[in-house]
Amino acid sequence: MKNKICTAVATIMLFVPWTILPLRSFDWALESPAAEILIYSYAAFMIFSGVFSILAYVKGKANGKWMQVCAVINGLYAVGAAAIVGLAIAGLF
């Protein structure tokens, strides 16, 4: 039962980062403070979802084929989000 719940959560986490696209169509989301908060919030979520999926796959023993897919995609999301945060931090200096 725990494996199915972890797989379901990881599946939902696959699609949440794509919700930034409709949000960015609003004018308030393109202004500087709101845009930065929005991007950093999504980046934090993507890093969390990557860590969650990989830990659920490795430690939680949720070893189904779909969980493998979720772990790989969420892991790629996490690497991309970490790169975005890293570039933003490097831009401060």
The first five atom37 places (N, CA, C, CB, O) and aatype in JSON, in Angstrom:
{
  "aatype": [12, 11, 2, 11, 9, 4, 16, 0, 19, 0, 16, 9, 12, 10, 13, 19, 14, 17, 16, 9, 10, 14, 10, 1, 15, 13, 3, 17, 0, 10, 6, 15, 14, 0, 0, 6, 9, 10, 9, 18, 15, 18, 0, 0, 13, 12, 9, 13, 15, 7, 19, 13, 15, 9, 10, 0, 18, 19, 11, 7, 11, 0, 2, 7, 11, 17, 12, 5, 19, 4, 0, 19, 9, 2, 7, 10, 18, 0, 19, 7, 0, 0, 0, 9, 19, 7, 10, 0, 9, 0, 7, 10, 13],
  "atom_mask": [
    [1, 1, 1, 1, 1],
    [1, 1, 1, 1, 1],
    [1, 1, 1, 1, 1],
    [1, 1, 1, 1, 1],
    [1, 1, 1, 1, 1],
    [1, 1, 1, 1, 1],
    [1, 1, 1, 1, 1],
    [1, 1, 1, 1, 1],
    [1, 1, 1, 1, 1],
    [1, 1, 1, 1, 1],
    [1, 1, 1, 1, 1],
    [1, 1, 1, 1, 1],
    [1, 1, 1, 1, 1],
    [1, 1, 1, 1, 1],
    [1, 1, 1, 1, 1],
    [1, 1, 1, 1, 1],
    [1, 1, 1, 1, 1],
    [1, 1, 1, 1, 1],
    [1, 1, 1, 1, 1],
    [1, 1, 1, 1, 1],
    [1, 1, 1, 1, 1],
    [1, 1, 1, 1, 1],
    [1, 1, 1, 1, 1],
    [1, 1, 1, 1, 1],
    [1, 1, 1, 1, 1],
    [1, 1, 1, 1, 1],
    [1, 1, 1, 1, 1],
    [1, 1, 1, 1, 1],
    [1, 1, 1, 1, 1],
    [1, 1, 1, 1, 1],
    [1, 1, 1, 1, 1],
    [1, 1, 1, 1, 1],
    [1, 1, 1, 1, 1],
    [1, 1, 1, 1, 1],
    [1, 1, 1, 1, 1],
    [1, 1, 1, 1, 1],
    [1, 1, 1, 1, 1],
    [1, 1, 1, 1, 1],
    [1, 1, 1, 1, 1],
    [1, 1, 1, 1, 1],
    [1, 1, 1, 1, 1],
    [1, 1, 1, 1, 1],
    [1, 1, 1, 1, 1],
    [1, 1, 1, 1, 1],
    [1, 1, 1, 1, 1],
    [1, 1, 1, 1, 1],
    [1, 1, 1, 1, 1],
    [1, 1, 1, 1, 1],
    [1, 1, 1, 1, 1],
    [1, 1, 1, 0, 1],
    [1, 1, 1, 1, 1],
    [1, 1, 1, 1, 1],
    [1, 1, 1, 1, 1],
    [1, 1, 1, 1, 1],
    [1, 1, 1, 1, 1],
    [1, 1, 1, 1, 1],
    [1, 1, 1, 1, 1],
    [1, 1, 1, 1, 1],
    [1, 1, 1, 1, 1],
    [1, 1, 1, 0, 1],
    [1, 1, 1, 1, 1],
    [1, 1, 1, 1, 1],
    [1, 1, 1, 1, 1],
    [1, 1, 1, 0, 1],
    [1, 1, 1, 1, 1],
    [1, 1, 1, 1, 1],
    [1, 1, 1, 1, 1],
    [1, 1, 1, 1, 1],
    [1, 1, 1, 1, 1],
    [1, 1, 1, 1, 1],
    [1, 1, 1, 1, 1],
    [1, 1, 1, 1, 1],
    [1, 1, 1, 1, 1],
    [1, 1, 1, 1, 1],
    [1, 1, 1, 0, 1],
    [1, 1, 1, 1, 1],
    [1, 1, 1, 1, 1],
    [1, 1, 1, 1, 1],
    [1, 1, 1, 1, 1],
    [1, 1, 1, 0, 1],
    [1, 1, 1, 1, 1],
    [1, 1, 1, 1, 1],
    [1, 1, 1, 1, 1],
    [1, 1, 1, 1, 1],
    [1, 1, 1, 1, 1],
    [1, 1, 1, 0, 1],
    [1, 1, 1, 1, 1],
    [1, 1, 1, 1, 1],
    [1, 1, 1, 1, 1],
    [1, 1, 1, 1, 1],
    [1, 1, 1, 0, 1],
    [1, 1, 1, 1, 1],
    [1, 1, 1, 1, 1]
  ],
  "atom_positions": [
    [[0.83, -1.19, 0.0], [0.0, 0.0, 0.0], [0.87, 1.26, 0.0], [-0.94, 0.0, 1.21], [0.57, 2.22, -0.71]],
    [[1.96, 1.25, 0.8], [2.86, 2.4, 0.87], [3.52, 2.64, -0.48], [3.92, 2.19, 1.95], [3.74, 3.79, -0.86]],
    [[3.84, 1.58, -1.2], [4.46, 1.72, -2.51], [3.53, 2.41, -3.5], [4.87, 0.35, -3.04], [3.96, 3.24, -4.3]],
    [[2.24, 2.06, -3.45], [1.28, 2.67, -4.35], [1.08, 4.14, -4.04], [-0.06, 1.93, -4.28], [0.91, 4.95, -4.95]],
    [[1.1, 4.49, -2.75], [0.94, 5.89, -2.37], [2.16, 6.7, -2.83], [0.76, 6.01, -0.83], [2.01, 7.8, -3.36]],
    [[3.35, 6.15, -2.63], [4.56, 6.84, -3.08], [4.57, 7.01, -4.59], [5.82, 6.08, -2.63], [4.97, 8.06, -5.09]],
    [[4.13, 6.0, -5.31], [4.08, 6.08, -6.76], [3.05, 7.12, -7.2], [3.75, 4.72, -7.36], [3.3, 7.87, -8.15]],
    [[1.91, 7.17, -6.54], [0.88, 8.16, -6.88], [1.36, 9.58, -6.62], [-0.4, 7.88, -6.09], [1.13, 10.48, -7.43]],
    [[2.03, 9.78, -5.49], [2.56, 11.11, -5.18], [3.63, 11.52, -6.19], [3.14, 11.14, -3.74], [3.66, 12.66, -6.65]],
    [[4.51, 10.59, -6.54], [5.55, 10.89, -7.52], [4.95, 11.18, -8.9], [6.54, 9.71, -7.62], [5.48, 12.01, -9.64]],
    [[3.86, 10.51, -9.23], [3.19, 10.76, -10.5], [2.59, 12.16, -10.53], [2.1, 9.72, -10.75], [2.7, 12.86, -11.54]],
    [[1.97, 12.57, -9.45], [1.4, 13.91, -9.38], [2.51, 14.95, -9.47], [0.58, 14.1, -8.08], [2.35, 16.0, -10.09]],
    [[3.63, 14.65, -8.83], [4.77, 15.57, -8.86], [5.37, 15.73, -10.25], [5.84, 15.1, -7.9], [6.08, 16.7, -10.5]],
    [[5.1, 14.79, -11.15], [5.59, 14.91, -12.52], [4.95, 16.09, -13.25], [5.33, 13.63, -13.28], [5.6, 16.75, -14.06]],
    [[3.69, 16.35, -12.96], [2.94, 17.31, -13.74], [2.86, 18.7, -13.1], [1.56, 16.8, -13.96], [2.52, 19.66, -13.79]],
    [[3.17, 18.82, -11.83], [3.07, 20.12, -11.15], [4.02, 21.17, -11.75], [3.39, 19.94, -9.66], [3.59, 22.31, -11.9]],
    [[5.27, 20.85, -12.11], [6.13, 21.89, -12.69], [5.58, 22.5, -13.98], [7.49, 21.33, -12.97], [5.92, 23.64, -14.31]],
    [[4.74, 21.79, -14.7], [4.19, 22.32, -15.95], [3.08, 23.33, -15.71], [3.67, 21.19, -16.8], [2.64, 24.0, -16.64]],
    [[2.62, 23.45, -14.47], [1.59, 24.44, -14.17], [2.15, 25.86, -14.16], [0.93, 24.14, -12.84], [1.38, 26.82, -14.07]],
    [[3.46, 26.0, -14.25], [4.04, 27.35, -14.32], [3.71, 28.01, -15.66], [5.58, 27.28, -14.12], [3.64, 29.23, -15.74]],
    [[3.51, 27.23, -16.7], [3.24, 27.81, -18.02], [1.94, 28.62, -18.05], [3.18, 26.7, -19.06], [1.96, 29.74, -18.55]],
    [[0.82, 28.1, -17.55], [-0.38, 28.96, -17.53], [-0.25, 30.14, -16.56], [-1.61, 28.13, -17.15], [-0.82, 31.2, -16.81]],
    [[0.48, 29.96, -15.47], [0.66, 31.06, -14.53], [1.45, 32.21, -15.14], [1.35, 30.57, -13.27], [1.18, 33.37, -14.84]],
    [[2.41, 31.89, -15.99], [3.25, 32.92, -16.58], [2.5, 33.75, -17.63], [4.47, 32.29, -17.21], [3.05, 34.73, -18.13]],
    [[1.28, 33.38, -17.97], [0.51, 34.17, -18.93], [-0.13, 35.4, -18.28], [-0.57, 33.31, -19.56], [-0.62, 36.28, -18.99]],
    [[-0.13, 35.46, -16.96], [-0.67, 36.62, -16.26], [0.39, 37.71, -16.14], [-1.19, 36.22, -14.86], [1.58, 37.42, -16.01]],
    [[-0.04, 38.96, -16.2], [0.89, 40.09, -16.12], [1.61, 40.16, -14.78], [0.16, 41.38, -16.37], [2.79, 40.5, -14.72]],
    [[0.9, 39.84, -13.69], [1.52, 39.93, -12.37], [2.64, 38.91, -12.2], [0.47, 39.72, -11.29], [3.55, 39.12, -11.4]],
    [[2.58, 37.81, -12.95], [3.61, 36.77, -12.82], [4.88, 37.13, -13.58], [3.07, 35.45, -13.33], [5.9, 36.46, -13.41]],
    [[4.84, 38.16, -14.4], [6.02, 38.55, -15.16], [6.77, 39.71, -14.52], [5.62, 38.93, -16.57], [7.87, 40.05, -14.96]],
    [[6.2, 40.3, -13.48], [6.87, 41.4, -12.8], [7.94, 40.83, -11.87], [5.86, 42.27, -12.01], [7.82, 39.7, -11.39]],
    [[8.95, 41.62, -11.61], [10.17, 41.14, -10.97], [9.99, 40.43, -9.63], [11.08, 42.27, -10.77], [10.42, 39.28, -9.52]],
    [[9.39, 41.01, -8.61], [9.36, 40.24, -7.34], [8.51, 38.98, -7.44], [8.83, 41.12, -6.21], [8.88, 37.94, -6.9]],
    [[7.39, 39.07, -8.12], [6.51, 37.9, -8.22], [7.14, 36.81, -9.08], [5.16, 38.3, -8.81], [7.02, 35.63, -8.76]],
    [[7.8, 37.2, -10.15], [8.42, 36.22, -11.03], [9.54, 35.46, -10.32], [8.96, 36.89, -12.29], [9.67, 34.25, -10.47]],
    [[10.35, 36.19, -9.55], [11.43, 35.53, -8.83], [10.91, 34.57, -7.78], [12.33, 36.56, -8.18], [11.41, 33.45, -7.65]],
    [[9.9, 35.0, -7.05], [9.31, 34.13, -6.03], [8.7, 32.89, -6.67], [8.23, 34.88, -5.22], [8.85, 31.78, -6.16]],
    [[8.02, 33.08, -7.79], [7.38, 31.97, -8.5], [8.42, 30.97, -8.99], [6.55, 32.49, -9.67], [8.25, 29.76, -8.83]],
    [[9.48, 31.46, -9.59], [10.5, 30.57, -10.14], [11.24, 29.82, -9.03], [11.51, 31.35, -11.0], [11.48, 28.62, -9.14]],
    [[11.59, 30.53, -7.97], [12.29, 29.86, -6.86], [11.4, 28.87, -6.14], [12.82, 30.9, -5.87], [11.87, 27.83, -5.68]],
    [[10.12, 29.17, -6.04], [9.18, 28.23, -5.42], [9.06, 26.95, -6.24], [7.8, 28.87, -5.24], [9.09, 25.85, -5.7]],
    [[8.93, 27.1, -7.55], [8.87, 25.93, -8.41], [10.18, 25.15, -8.38], [8.53, 26.34, -9.85], [10.17, 23.92, -8.4]],
    [[11.3, 25.86, -8.34], [12.6, 25.18, -8.28], [12.73, 24.38, -6.99], [13.76, 26.2, -8.39], [13.21, 23.25, -7.0]],
    [[12.3, 24.96, -5.87], [12.35, 24.24, -4.59], [11.46, 23.0, -4.64], [11.93, 25.15, -3.43], [11.84, 21.94, -4.14]],
    [[10.27, 23.15, -5.23], [9.37, 22.0, -5.34], [9.98, 20.92, -6.23], [8.01, 22.43, -5.91], [9.88, 19.73, -5.92]],
    [[10.62, 21.32, -7.31], [11.21, 20.34, -8.21], [12.38, 19.6, -7.57], [11.66, 21.02, -9.48], [12.55, 18.4, -7.78]],
    [[13.16, 20.31, -6.79], [14.25, 19.65, -6.06], [13.68, 18.69, -5.04], [15.17, 20.7, -5.37], [14.16, 17.56, -4.91]],
    [[12.65, 19.11, -4.31], [12.01, 18.23, -3.33], [11.41, 17.0, -4.01], [10.93, 18.98, -2.57], [11.56, 15.89, -3.5]],
    [[10.74, 17.19, -5.14], [10.12, 16.04, -5.81], [11.16, 15.06, -6.34], [9.22, 16.51, -6.95], [10.93, 13.86, -6.34]],
    [[12.3, 15.58, -6.79], [13.37, 14.68, -7.23], [13.94, 13.88, -6.09], [0.0, 0.0, 0.0], [14.15, 12.67, -6.22]],
    [[14.19, 14.54, -4.97], [14.72, 13.83, -3.8], [13.7, 12.82, -3.28], [15.09, 14.83, -2.68], [14.05, 11.69, -2.95]],
    [[12.43, 13.23, -3.22], [11.38, 12.32, -2.75], [11.28, 11.08, -3.63], [10.03, 13.04, -2.71], [11.25, 9.96, -3.13]],
    [[11.24, 11.28, -4.94], [11.08, 10.15, -5.86], [12.26, 9.19, -5.79], [10.92, 10.65, -7.29], [12.08, 7.97, -5.79]],
    [[13.46, 9.73, -5.73], [14.64, 8.86, -5.67], [14.69, 8.11, -4.34], [15.93, 9.68, -5.86], [15.0, 6.92, -4.31]],
    [[14.38, 8.81, -3.24], [14.37, 8.12, -1.94], [13.26, 7.08, -1.86], [14.22, 9.13, -0.81], [13.45, 6.0, -1.3]],
    [[12.1, 7.4, -2.42], [11.0, 6.41, -2.41], [11.36, 5.2, -3.24], [9.7, 7.05, -2.95], [10.98, 4.07, -2.91]],
    [[12.09, 5.41, -4.32], [12.49, 4.29, -5.16], [13.57, 3.44, -4.49], [12.99, 4.79, -6.51], [13.5, 2.21, -4.5]],
    [[14.56, 4.1, -3.91], [15.7, 3.37, -3.34], [15.38, 2.84, -1.95], [16.93, 4.28, -3.29], [15.5, 1.64, -1.7]],
    [[14.98, 3.72, -1.05], [14.78, 3.32, 0.35], [13.38, 2.76, 0.61], [15.04, 4.5, 1.26], [13.2, 1.87, 1.44]],
    [[12.39, 3.29, -0.11], [11.01, 2.87, 0.12], [10.62, 1.61, -0.58], [0.0, 0.0, 0.0], [9.52, 1.1, -0.4]],
    [[11.52, 1.1, -1.4], [11.31, -0.15, -2.13], [10.11, -0.09, -3.08], [11.13, -1.29, -1.15], [9.48, -1.11, -3.34]],
    [[9.8, 1.11, -3.59], [8.76, 1.23, -4.6], [9.43, 1.02, -5.95], [8.03, 2.63, -4.53], [9.77, 1.99, -6.63]],
    [[9.63, -0.23, -6.33], [10.47, -0.58, -7.47], [9.69, -0.93, -8.73], [11.34, -1.73, -7.11], [10.17, -1.7, -9.56]],
    [[8.51, -0.36, -8.89], [7.75, -0.63, -10.1], [8.35, 0.11, -11.3], [0.0, 0.0, 0.0], [9.15, 1.02, -11.14]],
    [[7.94, -0.31, -12.49], [8.44, 0.32, -13.71], [8.02, 1.79, -13.77], [7.94, -0.43, -14.96], [8.81, 2.65, -14.18]],
    [[6.78, 2.09, -13.37], [6.32, 3.47, -13.41], [7.08, 4.33, -12.4], [4.81, 3.55, -13.14], [7.35, 5.5, -12.66]],
    [[7.43, 3.75, -11.28], [8.21, 4.5, -10.29], [9.61, 4.78, -10.82], [8.29, 3.73, -8.97], [10.19, 5.82, -10.5]],
    [[10.17, 3.88, -11.61], [11.46, 4.15, -12.25], [11.36, 5.36, -13.16], [11.93, 2.92, -13.05], [12.23, 6.23, -13.15]],
    [[10.29, 5.42, -13.94], [10.07, 6.55, -14.84], [9.94, 7.84, -14.04], [8.82, 6.33, -15.71], [10.55, 8.85, -14.38]],
    [[9.15, 7.8, -12.97], [8.95, 8.98, -12.13], [10.25, 9.42, -11.48], [7.9, 8.7, -11.05], [10.53, 10.62, -11.4]],
    [[11.04, 8.48, -11.02], [12.3, 8.82, -10.37], [13.28, 9.46, -11.36], [12.93, 7.57, -9.74], [13.98, 10.41, -11.01]],
    [[13.33, 8.96, -12.57], [14.24, 9.52, -13.57], [13.79, 10.93, -13.97], [14.31, 8.6, -14.82], [14.61, 11.85, -14.0]],
    [[12.52, 11.09, -14.28], [12.04, 12.4, -14.73], [12.12, 13.43, -13.61], [10.59, 12.3, -15.24], [12.59, 14.55, -13.82]],
    [[11.68, 13.06, -12.41], [11.78, 13.99, -11.29], [13.23, 14.28, -10.93], [11.03, 13.44, -10.08], [13.55, 15.37, -10.48]],
    [[14.1, 13.31, -11.11], [15.53, 13.55, -10.89], [16.1, 14.55, -11.89], [0.0, 0.0, 0.0], [16.91, 15.39, -11.53]],
    [[15.67, 14.45, -13.14], [16.09, 15.43, -14.15], [15.54, 16.82, -13.83], [15.63, 14.99, -15.55], [16.24, 17.82, -13.99]],
    [[14.29, 16.86, -13.39], [13.72, 18.14, -12.95], [14.56, 18.74, -11.82], [12.25, 17.95, -12.48], [14.83, 19.94, -11.81]],
    [[14.96, 17.9, -10.87], [15.73, 18.38, -9.72], [17.09, 18.92, -10.16], [15.92, 17.26, -8.69], [17.55, 19.94, -9.65]],
    [[17.74, 18.25, -11.09], [19.04, 18.72, -11.58], [18.87, 20.05, -12.3], [19.68, 17.68, -12.52], [19.67, 20.96, -12.11]],
    [[17.84, 20.17, -13.12], [17.58, 21.43, -13.81], [17.27, 22.56, -12.86], [0.0, 0.0, 0.0], [17.75, 23.68, -13.04]],
    [[16.47, 22.28, -11.84], [16.12, 23.31, -10.85], [17.34, 23.71, -10.04], [15.01, 22.81, -9.93], [17.52, 24.89, -9.73]],
    [[18.17, 22.75, -9.7], [19.4, 23.08, -8.96], [20.32, 23.95, -9.83], [20.14, 21.79, -8.52], [21.01, 24.83, -9.31]],
    [[20.35, 23.7, -11.12], [21.15, 24.53, -12.03], [20.6, 25.95, -12.09], [21.19, 23.92, -13.43], [21.37, 26.91, -12.11]],
    [[19.28, 26.09, -12.13], [18.67, 27.42, -12.15], [19.0, 28.18, -10.88], [17.15, 27.31, -12.32], [19.36, 29.35, -10.93]],
    [[18.88, 27.51, -9.74], [19.19, 28.16, -8.46], [20.68, 28.5, -8.4], [18.79, 27.25, -7.27], [21.06, 29.57, -7.92]],
    [[21.52, 27.6, -8.88], [22.95, 27.86, -8.9], [23.32, 29.05, -9.76], [0.0, 0.0, 0.0], [24.17, 29.85, -9.38]],
    [[22.69, 29.17, -10.93], [22.94, 30.32, -11.79], [22.45, 31.62, -11.16], [22.27, 30.13, -13.14], [23.07, 32.67, -11.31]],
    [[21.34, 31.54, -10.45], [20.82, 32.74, -9.79], [21.74, 33.17, -8.66], [19.41, 32.48, -9.25], [21.97, 34.37, -8.47]],
    [[22.25, 32.21, -7.92], [23.17, 32.54, -6.82], [24.49, 33.08, -7.38], [23.43, 31.29, -5.92], [25.06, 34.02, -6.83]],
    [[24.96, 32.49, -8.47], [26.2, 32.97, -9.09], [26.02, 34.38, -9.65], [26.65, 32.01, -10.2], [26.98, 35.16, -9.68]],
    [[24.83, 34.7, -10.09], [24.56, 36.04, -10.61], [24.54, 37.11, -9.54], [0.0, 0.0, 0.0], [24.65, 38.29, -9.86]],
    [[24.41, 36.72, -8.29], [24.42, 37.69, -7.2], [25.81, 38.21, -6.9], [23.84, 37.09, -5.97], [25.96, 39.3, -6.35]],
    [[26.82, 37.45, -7.26], [28.2, 37.82, -6.92], [28.87, 38.54, -8.05], [29.01, 36.62, -6.55], [30.03, 38.93, -7.93]]
  ]
}
